[in-house]
């Protein structure tokens, strides 16, 4: 065996012995070695502290332990690490609510890249306004959608409109079961008219209020069978769809900016994790940290 190999073997043994000592003893050995004069010992004087520092920061080897689905709050055990691989998404909090999870109590948001939706998304209310003359008229409207409520089916049948309105005046307000967390797919808008005489033709305006503060405004001019146009008994005036059918709203692709939370994510011991809104579970791989 060459002298170099012997020196290397001895230095490895010394390093192992030094690492097996407590911190105070390790420092004592280093001070003792520093007082020796050989080149090999001087190498140890430089090399041992360096290797010692590396040893303090070494992560060890990882050994697969188990796969977990985290729902309620859980924490990474000591001497283990978690690799958060993916999130199992749901829609329990609404179809347009970004999925979230909690890490050490802080909310982490996972975003969507794009989605297809109707023009009426996250509706807070629908307001019907009229300008002109109405006689014995009831405004009726129906919405079919998804999200917080499967159907919005309301009318203001308790109020019969008999007046001349100018300017546009609100005569009915419709509120979804879950305002601001829905998508309206289909709708209709019609008038129940009874015992009319003669008069002018009213103009209707439908104002759709969205959760982000925006408004969608549709205007309709009523024709025969509505307002006070002529004598008619118990007829329907269909402005959108009819009393027995709805029409589909146009759809569009919307782009949501990608939120920069990316998976997988490594979590050290002591980190807490919990599924949040629209996340059914978090898929985690657990590893043992070996010395």
Secondary structure, 3 states (H helix, E strand, C coil): CCHHHHHHHHHHHHHHHHHHCCHHHHHHHHHHHHCCCCHHHHHHHHHHHHHHHHHHHCCCEEEEEEEEEECCCEECCCCEEEEEEEEEECCCCCCCCCCEEEECCEEEECCCCEEEEECEECEEEEEEEEEEEEEEEEEEEEEEEEECCCEEEEECCCCCEEEEEEEEEEEEEECCCCCCCEEEEEEEEEEEECCCCCCCCCEEEEEEEECCCCEEEEEEECCCCCCCCCCCCCEEEEEECECCECEECCEEEEECCCCCCCCCEEECCCCEEEECCCEEEEEEEEEEEEC
